[in-house]
Every structure is written in structure tokens, then in C-alpha cells.
Amino acid sequence: MLVCPVTKSRLYYNKETNELISLPARLAYQINDDIPVMIESEARTLDANEYEKLKDLFLK
């Protein structure tokens, strides 16, 4: 089971962007060729609007 390397929290799969999302860290980890890139410096930071949208989607 993969967890966020920063917070050790659950990751959620975002099918639209093909990324693993860490809500507590507000980071999105890319998946390249079916391999998650779990490096903090390579992750994309979620902006406030995207974070709220994903929080509503995953934490129903």
C-alpha cells in the first residue's frame, strides 16, 4: 500500500489527471508509465480551489 512520503497519509487516485493525491500535504504525485513518482520535489502543489474540489470528491 502506498502512502504519502511526507505525511504517511492515505493517497487518492485522481483518474482525470492520473495522479496520486495527498490531501494533508496538498500534493499531487505523477504516475509515469504506471509507476508513481513518490518524490516530494517532483510533486505538484495543489492550489486552494483544486484542494477544496478534491477534498469534496474524496472525503464524501
HELIX and SHEET records of a PDB file:
HELIX    1   1 GLU A   40  GLU A   42  5                                   3    
HELIX    2   2 ALA A   48  PHE A   58  1                                  11    
SHEET    1   A 4 TYR A  12  ASN A  14  0                                        
SHEET    2   A 4 GLU A  19  SER A  22 -1                                        
SHEET    3   A 4 LEU A  27  ASN A  32 -1                                        
SHEET    4   A 4 ILE A  35  PRO A  36 -1                                        
SHEET    1   B 4 TYR A  12  ASN A  14  0                                        
SHEET    2   B 4 GLU A  19  SER A  22 -1                                        
SHEET    3   B 4 LEU A  27  ASN A  32 -1                                        
SHEET    4   B 4 ARG A  44  THR A  45 -1                                        
END                                                                             
